[in-house]
Amino acid sequence: MFDTHRPMKPRLAAVLVLAGAIFAPGIPEAAHLLQPVKPIPGLQPGDRYHYVFVTVGVTPATFVTIEDYNGFVDIQADATGLFQSLDIQWRAIASTPETSAQTNISSLIATDAPVFLPDGTMVAAAVSDLFDTEENPLLSTITMTQNETLRAEMVWTGTGTHGESLGPGALGGTSSFTGIGHAQNPSAGWLLGSYRTKTEQFSLYAFSEELEVPAVPAPATVSLLTMGLLALLRRRSSIRVKGSR
């Protein structure tokens, strides 16, 4: 039995505390720990970020609820491309009469983190910049799909230039014509460039949950710690054996 009144030797306690600090999981609230799928210069462990892409697949804008469009982009990300099997949550940068694009993606945002294309190209230095492109255009157009192919085409949004719903002209709205973005436009036109008949089929913009670059201990540090811990345990075992003779 363990003697609960006997204090742990300081040296062993220090090793165990350090081991716990390195090996214990520590996923921050509202962030999914994930290494970027392609290198992103400048991102360090602990930095947060989002991905955005334009879907390979197309859909009409006749569905009334935002969940239909969120489900569409989620399936697109899971079906093909760089994000398969990564269990990332995705939402459409799109509006229905009841839900604006800004509101739709808000639950995936904990901080005003930067936004990147699948290949690591920065689209915006902060999420809030996505809805301020009349004055400050995107750093890169959202013309890359989840497969890293280019698609500089029209994209369903139903959204005004500041992320608001277009009401009757939103996806699933009462109007026959729905707001559409032009993916090749870095200014406000990426969200609202024209209107098209809602029965036509176009892509959607997919926006990821907030991700965080995990802290990865240096292999040498982990190796030395493990060796030190094993050596200490062997020494304690040897002392115990000698004492029993």
N, C-alpha and C positions, 0 to 999 in steps of 0.2 A: 504493500500500500504506500501511497505518497504521504510524506509528512507535510501537512498543510501549514505547519507553523515554522517550517524551516525555510529561510529565505533562499531564493535562487542565487547562485554565484553571479557576481556582476558581469564577468566575462561571457558566460553562457547567455545571460539575459540580453546583453548587447547584441550578440550574434543573432539570436532569435528575433529580436525587434527589427534588425536590419533586413533579415530574410523576409519577414512579413511585409516590410515596406516595399520590397521589390516584387515579391510573388503574389501578394494579395490583390484580387481584382479591385479596381477603383473607378468604375464607369461614372462620369459626372452626370448629374441630372440633366435630362433633355438633350443629351448628345450621344451619338452612336460612335463608338471608337472604331475607326477604320483608316487604314493607310490609304492615301490616294491611289486610284487605279493606274494612274500614270504620274510620273514625277511632277510636282508643282514647286518650282523654285521659290525659296523664301519661307515656305511653311515649316514650322518647327513643332516638336511634340507639345501638345496642349493647345495648339491653334485650332480654331473651328472654321468650318467652311461648308458650302453647299455646291451641288451640281445642278446644271440646267442643260436640257437638250430639246431638240425638236423631234417628234416621233417619226419613225419610219412608216408606221401604219397611219391610216386615215379614217375619219369618221364623219357622219353628218352632224349638224348642230341641232338636232331635233329633240334630244333628251332634255327633260325639264330639271332634273335634280343634279347637283354638282357631283354627287357620289358616282354617277355614271361616267363622268369625265375623269375623275380621280382614279376610278377602277381601270379605265382605258389606259392611262399613262403608266399605272402600276404594272399592268399586264405587259405592256410594251417593254418596260425596263427588265422584267423578269424573263421575257421570252427570248430576247436576242441581245447581243452586244456585250459591252464591258461590265455591265452591272448585274448580269445573271447570277443567281444564287447568293447574292450579297445581303439579302434581307433588308434592303433600304426602303423606307417609306417614301412614296412619291405623291405629289398632288399636281393638278393642272393649274397653270397660270391662266385661269379662265373664269368667267363670270356667268352666272345664271341670274334671272330676275331677283331671286331671293338671296344670293350670295355673291359678293364681289371677289375678284381675284385676290385682292389684298387680304381680305378676311379668310379666304380659303387656304392660303399658305401660312397664315399667322401662327397656327398651332405647331408648325414645324420650326419655328424661330424662337431661340432663346436669347441670342445676341445678334448684333448687326454685323454678321460675318460676311466675308467676301464670297463671290459666286463664280464658279468656273465651268468651262465646257469639259466634256469627257477627256479631252487630251491635255487638260491642265491650263488652257488659255483662260486668263481672267476676263470675265464679262463685266463685273462690277465690283468695286472695292468694298461695297456693303449692300445688303439686301435692299435697304431703303433707296439706293440709287436706281433700282429697277423702275421705280415709279416717279422719277424726277428727270426723265430724259429729254424733256422739252428744252431745258437749260444745259443739262449735262448728259450728252449721249453715252451710250454703252461703250465700254472699252473694246468690246468685240461683238460682232453680230451673233445672234443665236441661230446659226445655220448648220450646226453639227448634230447628227443623230446619235442615238445610243451605239450605233455601229461604227462611228467615226466617219461616216459618209457625209457629204455636204448636200444640203437641201435649202436653197435660197428661194423659197416659195411662200405662198400665203398660208397663214396659220389661224385657225379659229381661236378667238379670245373672248368676244362679247364684252370687251373691257375698254374703258376710257383710258386716257393717257396717264392718269394718276392712280390706276388700279381699281377704279370704281366700276360698278355694273352699269351697262347701257340700258337696263330696264327692258323694254320691249325688244330692243336690238341685241340683248344678251343671248347666250346659248339657251335654246329652248324657250325663248321669248315669244310674245304674241305676234310680233312682226314677221313677215316672210323673209326679211333681210336681216342678216346678223353681222355684227362687227368682226372684222378680220385684221390680223396684223401682217405686216410684210417682214419676213425674217431677215431679209438683207438690209433692212433699215436700222441703223444704230440709234436714231433719234426716236421721238414719240411714236413714229409710224410702226415700230416693232409691235406695239400693242394695238394701235388703231390706224389703219392705213386706208381702209375702204369697207364696203359692205357687199356681201354675197348672199345668194339664196341659200337658206339654211339646210336644204336637202342635198346640197353639194357636199363633197367629201374632201376634207383637208386634215392636215396634221394638227397636233396640239403641242404646246410647250410643257415639258415635265420639269418639276422643281423638287429637289430632294430635301429630306429632313436634315437637320443640323448634324454635321459629322465632326469628329475631333481626331486629330492626329495622335495616336497612342504614344506613350512614353515607352521606349524599348531600351532596357538596360544593356550596356555594352557587354558583349560576350565575355571579355576578360574579367569584368567585375563580377558577373554571375559565377564564373568558374572559380575565382579566388574565394568568393564567399562560400561556395559549396565545399571546396577543399578545406577551408578553415573550420567550417562547421563539423565536417566529418572527422577531421583530426582531433578536434576538441572532444567529440563524443567517444572516439577510440581511446583517448587518454583517460577520460572518466571511467570507461569500461575497464581499462587496464588497472587503474587504481582500485576499483571495486573488487576485481579478481584477486589482486595481491592482498588486499585487506582481509579477504575471506580465508586465506591460508593460515 
